[in-house]
Amino acid sequence: MAEFVQLVIIGLLAGGVYVAVGVGFGLVWGVLNIVNLAHGALVIIGAYVTWQLFTAFGLDPFLTLPINAVALFVFGYALQRGVINRIIRAPLLFTFLLTFGINLIAVNVLLLIFKSDFRSVTPSYSGQGLELGTIVIPYIRLASLGIAMLLAGGLAFVLNRLRTGLAIQAVAADREAAQLVGIDLRHIYAVTFGLGAVCAGVAGGLIGMIQAITPTAGEPYTLQAFVVVILGGLGRVSATVVGGLAFGLIEAFAQSIPGSGSVFANAIAFGVLVLVLVTRPQGLLGRLR
Amino acid sequence: MLRKRVAIVGAAFFVAAACGGSTPSTTTGSTIVLGAPLGLTGALTKESTLTKQGYDLWLDWINKQGGINVDGTKHPVSIKYYDDTSNANQSAVLMQKLITEDKANFLLGPYGSGATATDAAVAEQNQIPMVEANGAAQSIFNQGYKYTFGVLSPANKYLQGVIDMAATLNPKPATVFMLSADDNFSLEVADAIVSYAPTKGMTVFPVKKYKNGATNLSAEVQAAKAANPDIVLNSGHLQEAIAINKAAKEQKLNAKIFAYSVGPSTPDFISALGKDADYVYDGSQWTPQVKYKADFYLTVQQYVDAYKQKFPGVGDPDYHVAESTAACLALQRAIENAKSLDPKKVRDALAALDVTVFFGRIKFDNRGINLTKPMVVEQIQTGTHHTVFPPDVADAKPMFPTPSWDQR
């Protein structure tokens, strides 16, 4: 029983990271119709921002997250405004190619700056945790889950309560109509991509504390974000939260299968994804569009 | 490069003139081109960079000597590198390009068992010898290939030293939990332990396999914790070794010995984990503390010094660097022994090679594996690597048992 509870906790805590990675990806996809293949690179840029601030200035990694968010917003805004906006109306394949190229450039620039060394953010409380009998809850992972939830809540607040957020939703619903009522499309596109980058950056900061990072460590996260968003359903932040936590749980239980079972953890997670797509094509909580 | 060649030719001319026009004992021959695809980007960048360092260290030295002496003629050497983006198939494509377009005389191995396996097939088809230092899976050598030679100890030896060492400790550990990535190399390491540990009176739990390259191994570590073993072994790679050590601390998995096949020997393991890296063991191909008597090239100490001079600020060379240099040395000595640049004759000289260098003895069996060099066991003690087994090359005693996470 204790082992089962421990597995649920492991799954939910891992899911927190997937939520953080997924929400930004889902936002950009839902609004801009861009499957951002550079999302993992943005995640790792965020991880390096946190690592750099932690190593150079001894700043607590959790305190670096706001700085991280600002830096990534600026970067994301500029990237969309200066580069991606130019082909935003082109067929999906072009945005695929462009973001793939951006990913390659970002990873190789990181390789030039930081080399391929493995880095990790290890504050004094790293690896410590709450012990309830035989069950352990690591502090950093717990805090990461909390921050992922805050991030998702914050994003939902921006989208549903703020003027800019409503403009983003309007653009997502009908870009011509939004333009007719005076919304500056290029600005809203850039803000949306900037917000997506913020989520990626914060997720990266958390990942830097949880695992060792290298410039290439972001690539799996692009795929995971993709799965999480489809699993939950496109177009709603709460759906991505459900998708992320579900993915974490599925993965944890698949990994706990004795023997070589965990080799198939990915296969099982993707199997569930296919099942969801067959039975509920809009995702667990998604809206039909 | 051109300037260097002009300088060499110039020097040879000067020597000839100084000798009053008599025939010099050595002349300068054509440049020998060696080819090596390496993962200079992608998942294996770190290890591939270390491999390149090892190759370049030797390249500098041999060219300072004027090149490889082939029957009285000194041939300068150049190494042509390509980036295979850490992709085994791409590595094979580039290996073919090196042979057909760049006219590489001989081949040096890529990084990793996967790429080495695909490249070995290319070397065989073209009948060009490849000396490799970073593919330890025996499956590479069980194909009947005649042109691939590996200077490193094969995969099945990686963690056997840890079991041998554990058998000498008091109280003797009795149970082993084995985690393994699902690639060929890692599975060979794991299978060897499953059959070897019982011969030392230890019980092995069923191997827990995970996907190669995994970064989240909490659930696997949880399974190890449930078994409560004396020894936790992992056969995987640096990334996974770090992930397991982090998860072990988080989940409070306490064992008397933690040993990982690949990872702890690299400086990154210590810099990424800090104090948590202490007490961890690994099976290592080579350490800067080993005591081998070199027949040629540098002594162990000279090698360490030369490395630090060329690559300042990165600490001692790790075994990836050393074995890569050793591959070059094996090829050099084989070319010298063959007295020819003919691929077939150099292949035969490699097959007959028996030489000891700073890296250890190099002598290939009929499959091309080097079985004569032992693996050593290293332990990280207060942030520094120490060789702890076998006792005749060790510079420290094992710190045993590993204290529980709460008591560190």
Interface residues (C-beta under 8 A of the other chain):
Chain A: E3 Q6 L7 I10 G11 L13 A14 V107 N108 L111 K115 S116 D117 F118 R119 S120 T122 S126 G127 G129 E131 V136 P138 R141 I210 Q211 A212 T214 P215 T216 A217 P220 E251 A252 F253 Q255 S256 P258 G259 S260 S262 V263 A265 N266
Chain B: T41 G42 A43 T45 K46 T49 D182 P206 V207 K208 K209 Y210 K211 G213 T215 N216 L217 S218 A219 E220 Q222 A223 A226 L238 Q239 I242 A243 K246 K249 E250 Q251 K252 T266 D268 F269 S271 A272 L273 G274 D276 W405
